[in-house]
Amino acid sequence: MQNVKLPVNVPMPAEPTATPPPPPKTLPHALSRAAKAGALNVGLEERLGKTLNTYADAMERVRRKSPRAPR
């Protein structure tokens, strides 16, 4: 590893333009967001992606029915 040359023309990362979403207010909301992000990361055509997406949809329904959830 002594002779490893690093690339000279490394592009700088772009500044984020979108503001991050507000933090979730309930556990079902947090779980729904995490599952949805995981499903998109894995890919919806994969079995795990489909399962995570189904779980995210179910947790979103739970969040909507929760009495403490903001409406």
N, C-alpha and C positions, 0 to 999 in steps of 0.2 A: 504494500500500500504506500510505499515511499514515493513511487513514481506516478502517482495519480494526479492528473491534471484536471483542474476544475474548468468548466466552461466560462468563457469570458463574457459572452453576450447573453447573460441571464436577464429575462424581462422582469421588471418590477411588478409586483402584484397590484392590481387595480384597487382603488379605494372603494369600500362598500358604498353603494348608493342608496339602498333601501334601509329603512330603520328596522331594527330587530323587533319581532312581535313582543307585546307585553308578557310578563311572566304569567303562567297559568295560576288561576285562583283556587282551583280544586285539584285533588289527586286524579280523578277521572279525566279532567282536561289535560293534565300533564301526560298521563299515560296515552291518551288519544294522540296527542302531538308526537310523542316519541315513537309510537307504533307507525304512524303515518310517514314520518321521516325515514324510519327503518325500511318500510315497504318500498318507498321511492328509491332508497339507496340500493337495496337488493335487486329491485326490478319487479314490476307487477306480474311479469310472465313466469317468474320463479314460484315454486310452491311456498317457500317461506314468505315471499313478498305478498302473495295472495292472502296467506294466513294473517300476516301483520295488518294488512289493509282491512280484512274482515274484523279483526280485533279493534282496530282504530275506529271503525264505524260503530261497533257495539259500544265502545267506551264513550263515544260522542253522544249516543242515545242516552246512556246512563247519566252523562253530565247534564243533558237537557232536562231530564226528569228529576234531577237532584233538587231538593228544596232550598239548598244554600247556594246554588249556582246563580250567578248574575244573569239577568234576562234583559 
